[in-house]
Amino acid sequence: MNMMTEAAVEKALDQRMNDLSYKMIGKDVSVYYGEKRALFDVNLNVRQNTVTALIGPSGCGKSTFLRTLNRMNDTIDSCRVTGRITLDGDDIYDPAIDVVELRARVGMVFQKPNPFPKSIYENISYGPRIHGLARSKTDMDQIVEASLQRAGLWNEVKDRLQESGTGLSGGQQQRLCIARAIAVSPEVILMDEPCSALDPIATAKVEELIHELRSNYTIVIVTHSMQQAARVSQRTAMFHLGQLVEENDTDKMFTNPDDQRTQDYIMGRFG
């Protein structure tokens, strides 16, 4: 690659940083755990109001990359992130960034449902309360109801709001965790294999919810299920051995990928 071409690539990446169709941009993102390098110079854009699926075999770096998007890796002492990640053009690793505020804007739903050992109401109201989003009990009641409505859970729990969130079924608990994330009005929702602990019926409900949420939120989902990635996402990124292999429209990725490794993984030849 000659110097002119390198400069053109650099310019194109910088233009992406300011492109409003991209909610988040990762440029040359690498992650180290002590001396071990887990991600190698990943360049990946996350489109506004789109579901982007991260796929690849276990240990390929997809969850590591997901956690860089709201600085969840900051909680690991040995972890170091290099490169640049922007949210609406602002570098989220800038020392001036308030990480608590960042995680309100970029919410997270984990693999295993993890409701607080509190009432359903308190699970939802906790975030809005610490962020000062409700001025009165009426405001909070509205936030709780709206969040549960958006998570498709309101009709199932509206008469049980003072019961413990841990008493719900696994699928309901995961939707409660999604409602909890929604309650602080995030712009991006990260989901790390949100259905891996759920049965097929609960999985279908969460997938339906993801479809509905896309109109209001930008979603990035890590999934080990090729079928799930094909069902819920519009863009798919394939990771392998800490590298981004390719990223494209989901339909193309599953019918005519550019890289043989993607084809082999989708066909079940490794993973």
C-alpha positions in Angstrom: 0.0 0.0 0.0 1.6 3.3 -1.0 1.6 6.5 1.1 -1.2 8.2 -0.9 -3.5 5.2 -0.4 -2.7 5.1 3.4 -3.5 8.8 3.6 -6.8 8.2 1.8 -7.7 5.4 4.2 -6.9 7.6 7.2 -9.0 10.4 5.7 -11.9 8.1 5.1 -11.7 6.8 8.7 -11.6 10.3 10.1 -14.7 11.2 8.0 -16.5 8.3 9.5 -15.8 9.6 12.9 -18.0 12.6 12.0 -20.6 10.8 10.0 -24.0 11.0 11.9 -25.2 7.7 10.4 -22.6 6.0 12.6 -23.4 6.2 16.3 -20.1 4.7 17.5 -16.8 4.3 15.7 -13.9 2.1 16.7 -10.5 3.0 15.1 -7.4 0.8 15.6 -8.8 -0.6 18.8 -6.5 -3.0 20.6 -6.9 -4.6 24.0 -4.2 -6.0 26.3 -4.6 -8.1 29.4 -1.2 -7.6 31.0 1.2 -8.8 28.3 -1.4 -10.8 26.4 -3.0 -9.0 23.4 -6.7 -9.9 23.0 -7.7 -7.5 20.2 -5.6 -6.4 17.2 -6.3 -3.0 15.6 -10.1 -3.4 15.1 -11.8 -0.8 12.9 -15.6 -1.2 13.3 -18.5 1.3 12.9 -21.8 0.9 14.6 -24.7 2.4 12.7 -27.5 4.4 14.3 -30.8 2.6 15.0 -29.3 -0.7 13.7 -28.7 -4.1 15.3 -25.1 -5.1 14.8 -24.3 -8.7 15.7 -20.8 -9.7 16.7 -20.1 -13.4 15.8 -17.1 -15.7 16.0 -15.8 -18.7 18.0 -15.3 -18.6 21.7 -12.3 -16.5 22.7 -12.2 -14.6 19.4 -12.5 -11.1 21.0 -16.1 -10.3 20.3 -17.1 -9.8 24.0 -13.9 -8.0 24.7 -14.7 -5.5 21.9 -18.3 -5.1 23.2 -16.9 -4.2 26.6 -14.7 -1.5 25.1 -17.8 0.4 24.0 -18.8 1.4 27.5 -15.4 1.0 29.2 -16.5 -2.0 31.1 -12.9 -3.2 30.7 -11.9 -0.4 33.1 -13.0 -2.7 35.9 -10.1 -5.1 35.1 -6.8 -3.9 36.6 -4.5 -5.5 34.0 -6.5 -4.3 31.0 -5.3 -1.7 28.7 -7.1 -0.3 25.6 -5.5 1.6 22.8 -6.9 3.2 19.7 -9.9 5.4 19.6 -13.7 4.9 20.2 -16.1 7.7 19.6 -19.8 8.2 20.6 -21.4 10.9 18.5 -17.9 12.0 17.6 -16.6 12.3 21.2 -13.7 10.1 22.3 -15.1 7.9 25.1 -11.6 7.3 26.5 -10.9 11.0 26.9 -9.9 11.5 30.6 -12.6 14.2 30.8 -15.4 11.7 30.1 -17.6 10.8 33.1 -17.7 7.0 32.9 -20.9 6.8 35.0 -22.6 9.1 32.5 -21.1 7.1 29.6 -22.6 3.9 31.0 -26.0 5.6 31.2 -25.8 6.5 27.5 -24.4 3.1 26.6 -26.3 0.5 28.6 -25.4 -3.2 29.1 -27.4 -6.4 29.3 -25.4 -9.4 30.4 -25.4 -13.1 29.4 -27.0 -14.3 32.7 -30.0 -12.3 33.9 -28.9 -10.3 37.0 -31.8 -8.5 38.5 -31.1 -6.7 41.8 -32.4 -8.6 44.9 -35.0 -5.9 45.2 -38.6 -5.4 44.0 -39.4 -5.1 40.3 -40.2 -1.4 40.9 -36.8 -0.8 42.6 -34.9 -2.6 39.8 -36.2 -0.1 37.3 -36.2 3.0 39.5 -32.7 2.6 40.8 -30.9 4.1 37.7 -33.2 7.0 37.2 -33.0 7.8 40.9 -29.1 8.0 41.0 -29.1 10.0 37.7 -31.7 12.4 38.9 -34.1 11.7 36.1 -37.4 11.9 38.1 -38.5 15.0 40.0 -41.4 13.3 41.8 -43.0 9.9 42.6 -45.4 10.4 39.7 -42.4 11.0 37.3 -40.8 7.8 38.6 -44.0 5.8 38.3 -44.2 6.9 34.6 -40.5 5.9 33.9 -41.0 2.5 35.5 -44.2 1.8 33.5 -42.8 3.1 30.3 -39.6 1.0 30.7 -41.5 -2.1 31.4 -43.9 -1.4 28.5 -41.0 -1.0 26.1 -39.5 -4.3 27.4 -42.8 -6.1 26.8 -43.1 -6.9 30.5 -45.7 -4.5 31.8 -48.8 -6.6 31.4 -47.0 -9.6 33.1 -45.8 -7.7 36.2 -48.0 -4.6 36.6 -49.8 -6.2 39.6 -46.5 -7.5 41.1 -44.3 -4.4 41.2 -43.4 -4.8 44.8 -42.5 -8.4 44.5 -38.8 -9.4 44.1 -37.4 -9.3 40.6 -35.5 -12.5 41.4 -38.9 -14.3 41.6 -39.6 -13.9 37.9 -38.8 -16.6 35.3 -35.5 -16.5 33.5 -36.9 -14.9 30.4 -38.8 -12.3 32.4 -35.7 -11.6 34.5 -33.8 -10.8 31.3 -36.5 -8.5 30.0 -36.5 -6.9 33.4 -32.7 -6.2 33.0 -33.4 -4.8 29.5 -36.1 -2.5 31.1 -33.6 -1.5 33.7 -31.2 -0.5 31.0 -33.9 1.4 29.1 -34.9 3.3 32.2 -32.0 5.7 32.1 -32.7 6.7 28.5 -29.6 5.2 26.9 -28.7 5.8 23.3 -26.9 2.4 22.8 -27.7 -0.9 24.3 -25.0 -3.6 24.4 -26.1 -7.2 24.8 -23.6 -10.0 25.6 -25.3 -13.3 24.6 -28.5 -12.2 26.2 -30.4 -15.4 25.3 -27.8 -18.1 26.0 -29.4 -18.9 29.4 -33.0 -18.8 28.1 -35.3 -21.4 26.7 -36.6 -21.1 23.1 -39.9 -19.4 24.0 -38.1 -16.8 26.2 -35.5 -16.3 23.5 -38.2 -15.6 20.9 -39.7 -12.9 23.2 -36.3 -11.2 23.7 -35.6 -11.4 19.9 -39.0 -9.8 19.2 -38.1 -7.1 21.8 -34.8 -6.4 20.0 -36.7 -5.8 16.8 -39.0 -3.3 18.5 -36.2 -1.5 20.3 -34.2 -0.8 17.2 -36.4 2.1 16.2 -35.3 4.0 19.4 -31.9 2.6 20.2 -28.7 1.5 18.6 -28.0 -2.2 19.6 -24.8 -4.3 19.5 -25.3 -7.9 20.3 -22.8 -10.7 20.9 -24.2 -14.0 20.0 -22.9 -17.6 19.5 -26.1 -18.5 17.5 -25.8 -18.0 13.8 -29.6 -18.3 13.5 -30.1 -15.5 16.1 -27.6 -13.2 14.3 -29.4 -13.8 11.0 -32.8 -13.1 12.6 -32.2 -10.0 14.7 -29.4 -8.0 13.0 -29.0 -5.8 10.0 -25.1 -5.7 10.2 -22.8 -8.5 11.2 -19.1 -8.5 12.2 -17.0 -11.6 12.3 -14.1 -11.9 14.8 -11.4 -14.5 14.8 -8.3 -14.8 17.0 -8.7 -11.2 18.2 -9.0 -9.7 14.7 -12.0 -8.3 12.8 -12.3 -10.6 9.8 -15.0 -8.7 8.0 -18.2 -6.6 8.6 -21.1 -6.2 6.2 -24.9 -6.4 5.8 -26.1 -9.5 7.6 -27.8 -10.9 4.4 -24.5 -10.7 2.5 -22.5 -12.1 5.4 -24.7 -15.2 5.6 -25.0 -15.8 1.8 -21.8 -14.5 0.2 -19.1 -13.5 2.8 -15.9 -12.0 1.5 -13.6 -14.1 3.7 -13.3 -17.9 3.7 -13.0 -17.9 7.5 -16.5 -16.4 7.8 -17.9 -19.0 5.4 -16.2 -21.8 7.3 -17.5 -20.6 10.7 -21.1 -20.1 9.4 -21.0 -23.6 7.9 -19.9 -25.0 11.2 -16.4 -26.1 10.1 -14.8 -24.6 13.2 -16.0 -22.8 16.3 
